[in-house]
Amino acid sequence: MASKRRKGLTVRKIILWCVANTTIGGALGLIISLYLTGRVIGQIIFVSVLFGNAVGFTSGLSAMYILPLYRSLPGVLGIVLRALTLIAGGVLGTVVVFLANPWFVLFQSDFTFFIIAIDGLMALIVGSIIYSYERMRRELEGSYMELEMRRDIEEKLRELTALSELKALKAQINPHFFFNTLNTIAALIPIDQEKAEETVHDLADLFRYTLETAEREFVPLREELQFLDVYLRIERARFGDRLQVERSIDPESQRVRVPTLLLQPIVENALRHGIGHRKTGGTITIATTCEDEYCHIKISDDGTGIPKEKLDVVLRSGRGLKNVNERLLNLYKESSGVAIESTEGQGTTFILTIPRNRLEAKNEHENHHR
């Protein structure tokens, strides 16, 4: 229901939009009047407010209702048509203001084409931001609707204490990561709109996987690795070339079933505390090996490392690492867990050990009862 109320234009949204356009236009008019005459001229400020609203509303409406019609077009053609539509909307709004205030064209004709060009550029920037925001909002609303549909089922599952604890430990995507991703998208919009849109899709895929696995205790390791690929694409949009990823995956290990959302907190910790503070960045290495009784998953970074005196408390203090370790201990007791190897200044390796035979027996038992 909440998502339906947010769709389209509302009176509140129009009022807020008008206030924002008026504020920006008035501020620009004040600056222009002081620059041109050295004093405040109300008529210039008034016309600037008109420009602000004309450009703001035309670019906004174009972004919300016209640009989505181009989604099915090929990449370059779609981008070109979106840009031309936004620029045309800005020029149209400017022409409307000129027609309503012909004195401006007569007495300030030297600035006419300059204003048209500036308004067209502003419409392109503002419209692109609004379009990307609306597209991201629609993607996230789809995920939120799925979350609402599953809420009743999750409540029933929480009746069992053990399953409730596991759900609470695994059902997390760090808000810090979420807001970092939104900031990354906002930063990409003016310089690489296509990359911003790809990042929005990756973020939606990430949430979709989280929702789809909410009721699954185990998934093939292959799916967890694919989930990590999406997560790391988002982080590479933020880190750029500062982040490198290497993989060494035992093909046999991809069929092994592991607890859901097990690896992402480990990789996130390596990024934030391992290489995130280094100006030159670093490399995340993901490796898997399988033996007769156990599968080992190693996640390494070549970052700052962890001092020896802090190794014992890392698993007890960090929320993500603590949750992963507790989940493994709850499932497999003393035969599993997270081990840490670290050399200060050289990097850290997290080793997850899963008792393969016991896990496969557990999966066969679950499948039999289904």
Residue frames relative to the residue before (quaternion, step in Angstrom):
aa qw qx qy qz dx dy dz
M 1.0000 0.0000 0.0000 0.0000 0.00 0.00 0.00
A 0.6494 0.5297 -0.3249 0.4384 3.56 0.96 -0.85
S 0.6490 0.5239 -0.3311 0.4412 3.55 0.99 -0.78
K 0.6318 0.5340 -0.3446 0.4438 3.59 1.06 -0.68
R 0.6507 0.5235 -0.3289 0.4407 3.58 1.00 -0.74
R 0.6790 0.5012 -0.3028 0.4428 3.59 1.12 -0.55
K 0.5700 0.6257 -0.3896 0.3632 3.59 1.18 -0.38
G 0.8276 0.2385 -0.1717 0.4783 3.55 -1.20 0.62
L 0.6609 -0.4932 0.3936 0.4063 3.51 -1.37 -0.24
T 0.0916 -0.7601 0.6408 0.0566 3.53 -1.09 0.79
V 0.6623 -0.4909 0.3661 0.4316 3.57 -1.26 0.32
R 0.6538 0.5198 -0.3174 0.4490 3.57 0.94 -0.85
K 0.6605 0.5037 -0.3114 0.4616 3.57 0.96 -0.86
I 0.6439 0.5202 -0.3237 0.4583 3.60 0.99 -0.83
I 0.6531 0.5102 -0.3191 0.4598 3.58 0.96 -0.87
L 0.6681 0.4920 -0.3025 0.4691 3.59 0.89 -0.91
W 0.6252 0.5381 -0.3235 0.4635 3.56 1.03 -0.82
C 0.6667 0.5056 -0.2935 0.4624 3.56 0.92 -0.96
V 0.6450 0.5168 -0.3211 0.4624 3.59 0.97 -0.85
A 0.6618 0.5011 -0.3073 0.4652 3.60 0.94 -0.88
N 0.6667 0.4961 -0.3043 0.4656 3.59 0.90 -0.91
T 0.6574 0.5145 -0.3051 0.4584 3.56 0.97 -0.88
T 0.6532 0.5219 -0.3141 0.4497 3.58 0.94 -0.85
I 0.6821 0.4739 -0.2876 0.4769 3.56 0.89 -0.95
G 0.6685 0.5008 -0.3033 0.4586 3.59 0.90 -0.92
G 0.6569 0.5109 -0.3153 0.4562 3.59 0.96 -0.83
A 0.6487 0.5167 -0.3195 0.4584 3.58 0.98 -0.82
L 0.6562 0.4931 -0.3112 0.4790 3.59 0.98 -0.84
G 0.6399 0.5302 -0.3253 0.4512 3.60 1.02 -0.78
L 0.6309 0.5310 -0.3257 0.4624 3.56 1.02 -0.79
I 0.6589 0.5027 -0.3042 0.4696 3.56 0.96 -0.91
I 0.6675 0.5084 -0.3043 0.4509 3.61 0.92 -0.92
S 0.6756 0.4956 -0.3112 0.4484 3.60 0.88 -0.90
L 0.6517 0.4973 -0.3204 0.4747 3.59 1.01 -0.73
Y 0.6564 0.5172 -0.3096 0.4537 3.58 1.05 -0.81
L 0.7196 0.4578 -0.2559 0.4551 3.59 0.92 -0.92
T 0.8380 0.2034 -0.0592 0.5029 3.59 0.85 -0.95
G 0.4531 -0.6861 0.4590 0.3366 3.57 1.16 -0.36
R 0.7515 0.2656 -0.1910 0.5729 3.59 1.23 0.12
V 0.5848 -0.5863 0.4376 0.3503 3.54 -1.30 0.38
I 0.0563 -0.7849 0.6170 0.0020 3.59 -0.79 1.07
G 0.4242 -0.7573 0.4449 0.2205 3.53 -0.47 1.26
Q 0.6486 0.5410 -0.3341 0.4184 3.57 0.99 -0.78
I 0.6357 0.5103 -0.3296 0.4763 3.59 1.05 -0.73
I 0.6423 0.5109 -0.3247 0.4702 3.57 0.99 -0.82
F 0.6418 0.5326 -0.3249 0.4460 3.58 0.97 -0.85
V 0.6686 0.4841 -0.2966 0.4803 3.57 0.92 -0.93
S 0.6319 0.5303 -0.3369 0.4538 3.62 1.02 -0.73
V 0.6138 0.5290 -0.3419 0.4760 3.57 1.09 -0.71
L 0.6355 0.5175 -0.3244 0.4723 3.58 1.02 -0.80
F 0.6356 0.5196 -0.3232 0.4707 3.58 0.98 -0.86
G 0.6573 0.5349 -0.3142 0.4279 3.57 0.88 -0.96
N 0.6978 0.4555 -0.2702 0.4822 3.57 0.91 -0.91
A 0.6417 0.5284 -0.3350 0.4437 3.59 0.96 -0.82
V 0.6998 0.4475 -0.2676 0.4883 3.58 0.85 -0.98
G 0.6531 0.5364 -0.3186 0.4291 3.59 0.93 -0.89
F 0.7180 0.4421 -0.2631 0.4688 3.57 0.85 -0.97
T 0.6607 0.5035 -0.3317 0.4471 3.63 0.91 -0.78
S 0.6773 0.4696 -0.3013 0.4795 3.59 0.93 -0.84
G 0.6541 0.5231 -0.3144 0.4468 3.59 1.00 -0.81
L 0.6805 0.4758 -0.2917 0.4748 3.57 0.88 -0.93
S 0.6227 0.5328 -0.3389 0.4621 3.58 1.04 -0.75
A 0.6673 0.5119 -0.2982 0.4514 3.58 0.96 -0.92
M 0.7162 0.4671 -0.2575 0.4501 3.58 0.99 -0.82
Y 0.8370 0.2637 -0.0894 0.4711 3.58 0.88 -0.92
I 0.7315 0.4038 -0.2470 0.4908 3.63 1.10 -0.51
L 0.6742 0.5249 -0.3125 0.4150 3.60 0.81 -0.98
P 0.6235 0.5439 -0.3736 0.4193 3.66 0.95 -0.64
L 0.5769 0.5996 -0.3777 0.4062 3.61 1.18 -0.42
Y 0.6758 0.5090 -0.2836 0.4514 3.59 1.24 -0.45
R 0.3948 0.7649 -0.4589 0.2200 3.62 1.22 -0.03
S 0.6949 0.4932 -0.2832 0.4401 3.56 1.01 -0.78
L 0.5521 0.6228 -0.3940 0.3901 3.60 1.24 -0.20
P 0.6259 -0.5306 0.4027 0.4057 3.62 -1.19 0.48
G 0.7302 -0.5079 0.2570 0.3779 3.55 -1.16 0.74
V 0.7390 0.4136 -0.2488 0.4701 3.60 0.56 -1.15
L 0.6570 0.5116 -0.3166 0.4542 3.58 0.90 -0.90
G 0.6496 0.5206 -0.3162 0.4550 3.58 0.96 -0.83
I 0.6545 0.5106 -0.3110 0.4628 3.59 0.96 -0.88
V 0.6594 0.5117 -0.3082 0.4565 3.58 0.93 -0.92
L 0.6805 0.4821 -0.2974 0.4647 3.60 0.88 -0.91
R 0.6271 0.5234 -0.3477 0.4603 3.59 1.02 -0.71
A 0.6621 0.5059 -0.3073 0.4596 3.58 0.93 -0.91
L 0.6715 0.4943 -0.3032 0.4614 3.61 0.88 -0.92
T 0.6367 0.5327 -0.3307 0.4488 3.58 1.00 -0.79
L 0.6741 0.4905 -0.2983 0.4647 3.58 0.91 -0.89
I 0.6539 0.5003 -0.3171 0.4707 3.58 0.95 -0.86
A 0.6460 0.5175 -0.3185 0.4619 3.59 0.96 -0.87
G 0.6360 0.5248 -0.3305 0.4592 3.59 1.02 -0.76
G 0.6581 0.5059 -0.3080 0.4648 3.57 0.97 -0.84
V 0.6520 0.5011 -0.3132 0.4752 3.58 0.97 -0.84
L 0.6376 0.5290 -0.3277 0.4541 3.59 0.98 -0.85
G 0.6576 0.5020 -0.3144 0.4655 3.59 0.91 -0.85
T 0.6423 0.5227 -0.3182 0.4615 3.57 1.03 -0.80
V 0.6517 0.5163 -0.3123 0.4596 3.59 0.96 -0.87
V 0.6175 0.5420 -0.3453 0.4536 3.59 1.03 -0.76
V 0.6567 0.4952 -0.3117 0.4757 3.59 0.97 -0.84
F 0.6285 0.5301 -0.3377 0.4582 3.60 0.99 -0.77
L 0.6623 0.5055 -0.3072 0.4599 3.58 0.92 -0.88
A 0.6836 0.4684 -0.2892 0.4791 3.57 1.08 -0.70
N 0.7787 0.2075 -0.1146 0.5809 3.59 1.23 -0.41
P 0.0681 -0.8473 0.5256 0.0333 3.62 0.47 1.13
W 0.5447 0.6239 -0.4085 0.3836 3.59 1.15 -0.46
F 0.6129 0.5678 -0.3515 0.4224 3.58 1.09 -0.70
V 0.6615 0.4953 -0.3055 0.4731 3.57 0.99 -0.86
L 0.6671 0.5182 -0.3007 0.4427 3.57 1.01 -0.83
F 0.7998 0.3244 -0.1528 0.4813 3.56 0.85 -0.97
Q 0.7599 0.2605 -0.1739 0.5696 3.59 1.21 -0.28
S 0.1485 0.8490 -0.4980 0.0961 3.59 1.08 0.72
D 0.5807 0.6013 -0.3803 0.3958 3.60 1.14 -0.57
F 0.7325 0.4257 -0.2265 0.4805 3.56 1.15 -0.60
T 0.4129 0.7561 -0.4480 0.2390 3.60 1.29 -0.17
F 0.7374 0.4100 -0.2464 0.4769 3.59 0.67 -1.07
F 0.5923 0.5574 -0.3634 0.4544 3.56 1.14 -0.61
I 0.6633 0.5002 -0.2987 0.4696 3.59 0.95 -0.90
I 0.6323 0.5267 -0.3373 0.4572 3.59 0.98 -0.82
A 0.6646 0.5011 -0.3047 0.4629 3.58 0.95 -0.89
I 0.6617 0.5030 -0.3087 0.4624 3.59 0.92 -0.90
D 0.6719 0.4948 -0.3038 0.4598 3.58 0.92 -0.90
G 0.6240 0.5297 -0.3401 0.4631 3.60 1.05 -0.71
L 0.6574 0.4979 -0.3036 0.4773 3.58 1.00 -0.86
M 0.6533 0.5083 -0.3162 0.4635 3.59 0.94 -0.87
A 0.6362 0.5236 -0.3294 0.4610 3.59 1.01 -0.81
L 0.6341 0.5299 -0.3272 0.4583 3.60 1.03 -0.79
I 0.6902 0.4746 -0.2851 0.4659 3.60 0.88 -0.93
V 0.6994 0.4683 -0.2789 0.4623 3.57 0.78 -1.07
G 0.6670 0.5097 -0.3038 0.4505 3.59 0.92 -0.89
S 0.6353 0.5240 -0.3313 0.4605 3.59 1.02 -0.76
I 0.6424 0.5133 -0.3227 0.4686 3.59 0.99 -0.82
I 0.6729 0.4936 -0.2982 0.4632 3.58 0.89 -0.96
Y 0.6532 0.5207 -0.3190 0.4476 3.60 0.93 -0.88
S 0.6786 0.4791 -0.2952 0.4721 3.59 0.89 -0.92
Y 0.6352 0.5240 -0.3311 0.4608 3.57 1.02 -0.76
E 0.6746 0.4920 -0.3004 0.4610 3.58 0.88 -0.94
R 0.6450 0.5166 -0.3279 0.4578 3.57 1.01 -0.76
M 0.6474 0.5017 -0.3114 0.4819 3.56 1.01 -0.84
R 0.6387 0.5343 -0.3311 0.4438 3.59 0.98 -0.84
R 0.6570 0.5061 -0.3209 0.4574 3.58 0.96 -0.83
E 0.6362 0.5235 -0.3299 0.4608 3.58 0.99 -0.82
L 0.6942 0.4722 -0.2824 0.4641 3.57 0.89 -0.94
E 0.6191 0.5438 -0.3514 0.4444 3.59 1.04 -0.70
G 0.6088 0.5417 -0.3537 0.4591 3.57 1.09 -0.68
S 0.6603 0.4916 -0.3053 0.4787 3.57 1.01 -0.82
Y 0.6434 0.5248 -0.3272 0.4512 3.58 1.00 -0.81
M 0.6360 0.5261 -0.3388 0.4517 3.59 0.99 -0.74
E 0.6357 0.5085 -0.3286 0.4788 3.57 1.03 -0.79
L 0.6281 0.5406 -0.3355 0.4478 3.57 1.02 -0.79
E 0.6595 0.5095 -0.3105 0.4572 3.60 0.95 -0.86
M 0.6514 0.5226 -0.3211 0.4466 3.58 1.02 -0.78
R 0.7192 0.4388 -0.2476 0.4785 3.57 1.10 -0.67
R 0.4598 0.7307 -0.4306 0.2631 3.58 1.24 -0.28
D 0.6535 0.5204 -0.3201 0.4468 3.60 0.94 -0.85
I 0.6470 0.5176 -0.3207 0.4590 3.56 1.03 -0.84
E 0.6490 0.5215 -0.3194 0.4526 3.57 0.95 -0.85
E 0.6253 0.5453 -0.3387 0.4437 3.58 1.03 -0.78
K 0.6538 0.5054 -0.3177 0.4649 3.58 1.00 -0.77
L 0.6488 0.5215 -0.3217 0.4512 3.55 1.01 -0.80
R 0.6399 0.5521 -0.3268 0.4229 3.58 1.06 -0.68
E 0.4837 0.6636 -0.4458 0.3563 3.59 1.21 -0.13
L 0.6715 0.4235 -0.2861 0.5365 3.56 1.17 -0.54
T 0.4712 -0.7278 0.4197 0.2685 3.57 -0.55 1.17
A 0.6788 0.5015 -0.3140 0.4349 3.57 0.80 -0.92
L 0.6745 0.4723 -0.2950 0.4847 3.59 0.92 -0.91
S 0.6074 0.5585 -0.3538 0.4404 3.58 1.04 -0.71
E 0.6630 0.5012 -0.3126 0.4600 3.58 0.93 -0.88
L 0.6571 0.5092 -0.3169 0.4565 3.58 0.96 -0.83
K 0.6321 0.5249 -0.3350 0.4613 3.58 1.00 -0.81
A 0.6701 0.5092 -0.3019 0.4479 3.56 0.91 -0.94
L 0.6764 0.5011 -0.2935 0.4530 3.56 1.06 -0.75
K 0.7707 0.3804 -0.2070 0.4674 3.58 0.96 -0.78
A 0.6541 0.5266 -0.3289 0.4320 3.62 1.09 -0.60
Q 0.4784 0.6524 -0.4599 0.3660 3.57 0.42 1.21
I 0.0170 0.6960 -0.7176 -0.0171 3.48 -1.21 0.80
N 0.4694 -0.7289 0.4109 0.2820 3.54 -0.38 1.24
P 0.4678 -0.6774 0.4836 0.2974 3.64 -0.78 0.98
H 0.5713 0.5868 -0.3793 0.4305 3.58 1.13 -0.62
F 0.6580 0.4914 -0.3018 0.4843 3.58 0.98 -0.86
F 0.6412 0.5415 -0.3287 0.4332 3.61 0.93 -0.90
F 0.7161 0.4318 -0.2702 0.4772 3.59 0.79 -0.95
N 0.5841 0.5478 -0.3759 0.4663 3.61 1.10 -0.55
T 0.6515 0.5164 -0.3119 0.4600 3.58 1.01 -0.84
L 0.6380 0.5134 -0.3277 0.4712 3.59 0.96 -0.80
N 0.6523 0.4992 -0.3178 0.4736 3.60 0.97 -0.81
T 0.6256 0.5310 -0.3371 0.4616 3.58 1.05 -0.74
I 0.6446 0.5171 -0.3160 0.4661 3.58 0.95 -0.89
A 0.6566 0.5135 -0.3101 0.4572 3.59 0.92 -0.92
A 0.6696 0.4941 -0.2990 0.4670 3.60 1.02 -0.80
L 0.6724 0.5088 -0.2989 0.4469 3.62 1.08 -0.69
I 0.5471 0.6689 -0.3985 0.3073 3.60 1.05 -0.72
P 0.7301 0.4231 -0.2883 0.4526 3.69 0.70 -0.87
I 0.7712 0.3855 -0.1978 0.4663 3.61 1.06 -0.64
D 0.8043 0.0189 0.0174 0.5937 3.61 1.08 -0.60
Q 0.1633 -0.8395 0.5123 0.0784 3.55 0.30 1.29
E 0.6338 0.5369 -0.3394 0.4413 3.59 1.00 -0.77
K 0.6494 0.4982 -0.3134 0.4814 3.59 1.00 -0.81
A 0.6214 0.5367 -0.3440 0.4556 3.59 1.03 -0.73
E 0.6613 0.5002 -0.3057 0.4681 3.57 0.95 -0.87
E 0.6300 0.5260 -0.3345 0.4633 3.60 1.01 -0.77
T 0.6535 0.5112 -0.3127 0.4623 3.58 1.00 -0.81
V 0.6088 0.5364 -0.3468 0.4705 3.59 1.08 -0.71
H 0.6544 0.5039 -0.3111 0.4702 3.59 0.95 -0.88
D 0.6453 0.5142 -0.3254 0.4619 3.60 0.98 -0.83
L 0.6396 0.5167 -0.3298 0.4640 3.58 0.99 -0.81
A 0.6498 0.5027 -0.3186 0.4727 3.60 0.97 -0.81
D 0.6386 0.5188 -0.3284 0.4639 3.62 1.00 -0.80
L 0.6330 0.5419 -0.3275 0.4453 3.55 1.03 -0.81
F 0.6794 0.4636 -0.2885 0.4901 3.59 0.92 -0.89
R 0.6230 0.5479 -0.3470 0.4372 3.59 1.01 -0.76
Y 0.6431 0.5079 -0.3242 0.4726 3.59 0.96 -0.81
T 0.6348 0.5355 -0.3313 0.4477 3.57 0.95 -0.84
L 0.6778 0.4822 -0.2885 0.4742 3.56 0.97 -0.88
E 0.6810 0.5100 -0.2977 0.4330 3.58 0.89 -0.92
T 0.7341 0.3965 -0.2325 0.4999 3.59 1.11 -0.60
A 0.3580 0.7694 -0.4753 0.2321 3.60 1.29 0.09
E 0.7653 0.3427 -0.1855 0.5123 3.59 1.07 -0.71
R 0.6134 0.5292 -0.3582 0.4640 3.58 1.24 0.12
E 0.3361 -0.7594 0.5215 0.1958 3.56 -0.68 1.06
F 0.7986 0.1429 -0.0578 0.5817 3.58 1.12 -0.71
V 0.0493 -0.7618 0.6448 0.0373 3.55 -1.23 0.59
P 0.5915 -0.5319 0.4324 0.4245 3.62 -1.18 0.30
L 0.5817 -0.5916 0.4251 0.3618 3.56 -1.04 0.73
R 0.5484 0.6223 -0.3875 0.4023 3.58 1.14 -0.58
E 0.6771 0.4869 -0.2923 0.4679 3.60 0.95 -0.87
E 0.6321 0.5222 -0.3340 0.4650 3.57 1.02 -0.73
L 0.6548 0.5029 -0.3123 0.4699 3.59 1.02 -0.77
Q 0.6266 0.5156 -0.3355 0.4786 3.60 1.06 -0.70
F 0.6199 0.5314 -0.3277 0.4753 3.57 1.07 -0.79
L 0.6489 0.5116 -0.3154 0.4666 3.59 0.99 -0.81
D 0.5966 0.5637 -0.3613 0.4425 3.60 1.06 -0.70
V 0.6572 0.4941 -0.3063 0.4797 3.60 0.95 -0.89
Y 0.6563 0.5210 -0.3091 0.4498 3.56 0.88 -0.95
L 0.7023 0.4646 -0.2737 0.4648 3.58 0.89 -0.93
R 0.5735 0.5538 -0.3895 0.4612 3.63 1.15 -0.47
I 0.6416 0.5101 -0.3224 0.4735 3.57 1.00 -0.81
E 0.6815 0.4790 -0.2997 0.4650 3.58 0.90 -0.88
R 0.6338 0.5203 -0.3429 0.4582 3.61 1.08 -0.62
A 0.5715 0.5616 -0.3837 0.4591 3.59 1.18 -0.49
R 0.6937 0.4496 -0.2707 0.4933 3.58 1.13 -0.65
F 0.7537 0.3944 -0.2145 0.4799 3.59 0.86 -0.97
G 0.2872 -0.7612 0.5280 0.2436 3.60 1.13 -0.61
D 0.8223 -0.2099 0.1707 0.5007 3.57 -1.05 -0.81
R 0.4958 0.6548 -0.4328 0.3716 3.59 1.26 -0.09
L 0.7356 0.3577 -0.2200 0.5315 3.59 1.18 -0.43
Q 0.0350 -0.7720 0.6345 -0.0127 3.54 -0.83 1.09
V 0.1675 -0.7867 0.5901 0.0696 3.56 -1.11 0.73
E 0.0572 -0.7775 0.6262 0.0123 3.57 -0.95 0.97
R 0.1213 -0.7976 0.5896 0.0383 3.57 -1.04 0.80
S 0.0154 0.7465 -0.6652 0.0039 3.52 -1.18 0.74
I 0.0474 0.8483 -0.5151 0.1132 3.53 0.17 1.37
D 0.3637 -0.6959 0.5823 0.2109 3.54 -0.86 1.03
P 0.4612 -0.7092 0.4457 0.2927 3.65 -0.53 1.08
E 0.6303 0.5486 -0.3376 0.4334 3.58 1.03 -0.74
S 0.6433 0.5577 -0.3272 0.4100 3.59 1.05 -0.74
Q 0.5846 0.6151 -0.3815 0.3665 3.60 1.10 -0.56
R 0.6606 0.4996 -0.3111 0.4662 3.60 1.18 -0.43
V 0.5446 0.6302 -0.3964 0.3863 3.56 1.22 -0.37
R 0.3503 -0.7390 0.5392 0.2012 3.56 -0.96 0.89
V 0.0760 -0.7970 0.5990 -0.0122 3.54 -0.91 1.03
P 0.6283 -0.5119 0.4000 0.4280 3.62 -1.18 0.31
T 0.5278 -0.6653 0.4284 0.3087 3.57 -0.97 0.86
L 0.8481 0.1329 -0.1338 0.4951 3.53 -1.27 0.65
L 0.2919 0.7955 -0.4777 0.2319 3.53 1.03 0.86
L 0.7669 0.4415 -0.2053 0.4181 3.57 0.90 -0.94
Q 0.5789 0.6388 -0.3767 0.3391 3.61 1.04 -0.74
P 0.6577 0.4958 -0.3472 0.4485 3.68 0.84 -0.75
I 0.6258 0.5320 -0.3451 0.4541 3.61 1.07 -0.68
V 0.6709 0.4849 -0.2978 0.4755 3.58 0.91 -0.92
E 0.6357 0.5322 -0.3306 0.4509 3.58 0.98 -0.81
N 0.6429 0.5172 -0.3184 0.4667 3.57 1.01 -0.81
A 0.6457 0.5194 -0.3199 0.4593 3.58 0.99 -0.83
L 0.6595 0.5036 -0.3077 0.4655 3.57 1.05 -0.78
R 0.7225 0.4660 -0.2607 0.4392 3.58 0.78 -1.03
H 0.8144 0.2754 -0.1172 0.4972 3.56 0.81 -1.01
G 0.6731 0.5031 -0.3061 0.4474 3.58 1.20 -0.36
I 0.8453 0.0702 0.0043 0.5297 3.58 0.54 -1.18
G 0.4840 0.7081 -0.4196 0.2971 3.61 1.23 -0.25
H 0.7218 0.4358 -0.2492 0.4763 3.59 1.07 -0.68
R 0.5832 0.5780 -0.3802 0.4258 3.59 1.24 -0.02
K 0.4805 -0.6830 0.4682 0.2887 3.58 -0.81 0.96
T 0.7116 0.4408 -0.2569 0.4831 3.58 1.06 -0.73
G 0.4691 -0.6818 0.4499 0.3357 3.61 1.25 -0.10
G 0.1936 -0.7870 0.5705 0.1330 3.54 -1.10 -0.67
T 0.5193 -0.6364 0.4921 0.2883 3.53 -1.36 -0.21
I 0.2063 -0.7272 0.6426 0.1251 3.53 -1.11 0.86
T 0.1055 -0.7949 0.5968 0.0287 3.58 -0.82 1.03
I 0.0973 -0.7801 0.6177 0.0193 3.55 -0.88 1.05
A 0.0650 0.8064 -0.5790 0.1018 3.57 -0.62 1.15
T 0.0773 -0.7857 0.6126 0.0371 3.57 -1.10 0.75
T 0.0037 0.7673 -0.6413 0.0042 3.54 -1.17 0.72
C 0.1761 -0.7789 0.5945 0.0941 3.57 -1.14 0.67
E 0.1359 -0.7519 0.6407 0.0751 3.51 -1.09 0.88
D 0.7718 -0.3491 0.2322 0.4781 3.57 -1.26 -0.17
E 0.8256 0.2417 -0.0936 0.5012 3.57 0.78 -0.99
Y 0.8038 0.2429 -0.0975 0.5342 3.59 1.12 -0.55
C 0.2075 -0.7025 0.6584 0.1731 3.48 -1.38 0.41
H 0.1724 -0.7816 0.5949 0.0731 3.56 -0.98 0.91
I 0.1074 -0.7654 0.6333 0.0401 3.55 -0.96 0.96
K 0.0782 -0.8112 0.5795 0.0039 3.57 -0.62 1.15
I 0.0484 -0.7690 0.6374 -0.0001 3.55 -0.90 1.00
S 0.0251 -0.8364 0.5438 -0.0644 3.55 -0.45 1.28
D 0.0726 -0.7502 0.6505 0.0937 3.52 -1.31 0.42
D 0.3571 -0.7207 0.5499 0.2250 3.57 -1.20 0.49
G 0.3209 0.7995 -0.4470 0.2409 3.54 1.13 0.78
T 0.8444 -0.2527 0.1665 0.4420 3.51 -1.23 -0.64
G 0.4037 -0.7273 0.4723 0.2915 3.59 1.17 -0.41
I 0.3829 -0.7029 0.5572 0.2210 3.55 -1.36 0.18
P 0.4752 -0.6676 0.4834 0.3080 3.63 -0.81 0.90
K 0.6143 -0.5918 0.3775 0.3605 3.59 -1.03 0.78
E 0.6794 0.5149 -0.3088 0.4219 3.56 0.94 -0.84
K 0.7007 0.4573 -0.2717 0.4755 3.59 1.23 -0.28
L 0.4524 0.7179 -0.4419 0.2911 3.59 1.24 -0.20
D 0.6758 0.5233 -0.3025 0.4218 3.58 0.95 -0.88
V 0.7370 0.4208 -0.2344 0.4742 3.60 1.09 -0.62
V 0.4606 0.7099 -0.4457 0.2921 3.61 1.21 -0.28
L 0.7106 0.4612 -0.2651 0.4605 3.58 0.85 -0.98
R 0.6846 0.4710 -0.2963 0.4709 3.60 1.17 -0.38
S 0.7296 0.4464 -0.2407 0.4588 3.60 1.14 -0.57
G 0.7047 0.4520 -0.2809 0.4692 3.61 0.94 -0.80
R 0.4789 -0.7060 0.4338 0.2897 3.57 -0.69 1.06
G 0.6911 0.4870 -0.2994 0.4423 3.60 0.77 -0.97
L 0.6903 0.4690 -0.2790 0.4751 3.57 0.83 -1.00
K 0.6354 0.5375 -0.3257 0.4486 3.57 0.98 -0.83
N 0.6657 0.5115 -0.2999 0.4531 3.58 0.95 -0.88
V 0.6465 0.5116 -0.3197 0.4669 3.58 0.95 -0.87
N 0.6728 0.4988 -0.3001 0.4566 3.57 0.86 -0.95
E 0.6739 0.4908 -0.3053 0.4602 3.60 0.92 -0.87
R 0.6183 0.5385 -0.3500 0.4530 3.60 1.01 -0.70
L 0.6779 0.4820 -0.2993 0.4675 3.57 0.88 -0.91
L 0.6651 0.4966 -0.3132 0.4615 3.59 0.95 -0.80
N 0.6326 0.5261 -0.3324 0.4611 3.59 1.07 -0.73
L 0.7018 0.4708 -0.2676 0.4628 3.57 1.01 -0.81
Y 0.8475 0.1793 -0.0304 0.4987 3.57 0.82 -1.05
K 0.4321 -0.7198 0.4446 0.3122 3.58 1.30 0.15
E 0.8521 -0.2096 0.1246 0.4631 3.55 -1.14 -0.68
S 0.5973 0.6089 -0.3663 0.3719 3.62 1.17 -0.37
S 0.7625 0.2975 -0.1803 0.5455 3.59 1.20 -0.14
G 0.2851 0.7481 -0.5750 0.1686 3.54 -1.34 -0.29
V 0.5218 -0.6096 0.4989 0.3274 3.53 -1.37 -0.21
A 0.1291 -0.7643 0.6285 0.0643 3.56 -0.91 0.98
I 0.1940 -0.7844 0.5824 0.0889 3.56 -1.09 0.75
E 0.0378 -0.7480 0.6625 0.0166 3.53 -1.05 0.93
S 0.1169 0.8177 -0.5508 0.1199 3.58 -0.67 1.02
T 0.1169 -0.7454 0.6524 0.0711 3.51 -1.21 0.72
E 0.4531 -0.7154 0.4599 0.2674 3.56 -0.57 1.14
G 0.8063 0.2270 -0.2059 0.5060 3.55 -0.79 1.08
Q 0.7428 0.3878 -0.2241 0.4976 3.62 1.23 -0.21
G 0.6832 -0.4900 0.2979 0.4521 3.59 1.10 -0.46
T 0.3343 -0.7309 0.5720 0.1637 3.53 -1.38 0.13
T 0.1304 -0.7665 0.6248 0.0717 3.55 -1.17 0.72
F 0.1666 -0.7547 0.6294 0.0811 3.54 -0.96 1.00
I 0.1180 -0.8035 0.5831 0.0230 3.58 -0.77 1.07
L 0.1164 -0.7803 0.6136 0.0316 3.55 -0.71 1.15
T 0.1224 -0.7999 0.5868 0.0292 3.57 -0.71 1.11
I 0.0597 -0.7993 0.5979 -0.0119 3.56 -0.76 1.11
P 0.3758 -0.7242 0.5284 0.2350 3.60 -0.73 1.02
R 0.3421 -0.8167 0.4305 0.1749 3.52 -0.05 1.36
N 0.6919 0.4865 -0.3025 0.4394 3.61 0.75 -0.97
R 0.6608 0.5020 -0.3118 0.4627 3.56 0.93 -0.88
L 0.6491 0.5152 -0.3182 0.4605 3.57 1.02 -0.79
E 0.6619 0.4969 -0.3182 0.4623 3.58 0.91 -0.85
A 0.6282 0.5208 -0.3383 0.4687 3.59 1.04 -0.74
K 0.6387 0.5255 -0.3216 0.4610 3.56 1.01 -0.82
N 0.6593 0.5058 -0.3082 0.4632 3.60 0.97 -0.86
E 0.6398 0.5154 -0.3300 0.4649 3.60 0.98 -0.81
H 0.6359 0.5253 -0.3269 0.4613 3.58 1.02 -0.79
E 0.6590 0.5038 -0.3058 0.4674 3.60 0.97 -0.89
N 0.6665 0.5039 -0.3104 0.4535 3.59 0.88 -0.91
H 0.6209 0.5518 -0.3437 0.4380 3.58 1.05 -0.76
H 0.7085 0.4564 -0.2593 0.4717 3.59 0.95 -0.89
R 0.5883 0.5607 -0.3832 0.4390 3.59 1.16 -0.33
